[in-house]
């Protein structure tokens, strides 16, 4: 099980996803292991694809995962806010 909590930034930009000032992810030990594998997968994909890397979805990585859990996307950092 995963639950995600966040706080909006004090200076939110006009983005599809607002910048958060804090993020808390509550996980079970099993979910923590799956999430760690997902982060490692994302890093590997980012290195492999270079500037062509955009994002990966946790729900795509963990097929059959609990549909009630939130999807977590790991994206690259964009230099220009208009590219988001």
Secondary structure, 3 states (H helix, E strand, C coil): CEEEEEEECCCCCCCCCCCEEEEEEEECHHHHHHHHHHHHHHHHHHHHHHHHCCEEEHHHHCCCCCCCCCCCEEECCCCCHHHC
